[in-house]
Amino acid sequence: MPELPEVETVRRALAGLVVGRKVVKVDLLREDYLRGGKEWLHRIHDARIVDAIRRGKFLALLLSNEIVFLHHLGMSGRLLYVPNEMPIETHVHLRIRLDAGTHELRQYDPRRFGFFAVMQQNDLSRFPSWALLGEEPFTISPSRFAALLTERTRPIKSLLLDQHVLAGLGNIYADESLFRARIHPARPAGTITHKEAATLLRNIRNVLKEAIRYGGTSTNDYRKLDGTLGDFQNLLRVYGREGKSCKRCGNAIIRRVLGGRSAHFCPVCQPSFDAIPT
Ligand SMILES: [Zn+2]
């Protein structure tokens, strides 16, 4: 699933290619891909895109008439900038035609866990999946981050995946951040010291920044706006590396199911809490 770096990569490309352009027409090829607010759809036509913003794993195009076009890529979604005359592929659910150009935006999503929603900008703060998002990894203070972990019995990995606590991390970057911070994914969040929390937050930011620099991770369906692959999959240290040797100590990386999700980690570099001398 696209996580913060993938969504941010798409956002930056949109900022360069479509901000300032006018929306000529929106074709909804699959009705149920638009959540609610169909009455706003006609308001998009002829509006200018004034900004492309990201919050957690959400993208939003802000339009000149105070309308916002919200998008979540879901599991397998791709937002693509393609030539207007390119034949429409199966699984393209939405087209956004733009003025004065040879290209348009198309949303491709075979598994259809993604969605679009259109609403007035004032209503965005009340849209449930946006309104309930937790703090952003790049702006949360270290003390606030440490406070979020206090007295929590849930495994730290599960807490990092909770979009209501911290918005933007998914399985890939939670595993990579915990490895770099040398914290076992199953460790109860409340046992993490303030110093360890600061180290973890620093590593979360470093991993996310590096992944953005490499255009995100294309292990599955994710593609950049121009349809090409991201490159960060070549730099992963634990995610998807079960049985391969740890790049730090040489031991085998293992995978365990934790809270219904796979956790990849090095049992030597990330000792379980019971094994940590007190
Ligand atoms: Zn190791």
Residues whose N, C-alpha, C, O or C-beta is under 5 A from the ligand:
A	BS01	ZN	C246 R248 C249 G250 N251 C266 V268 C269
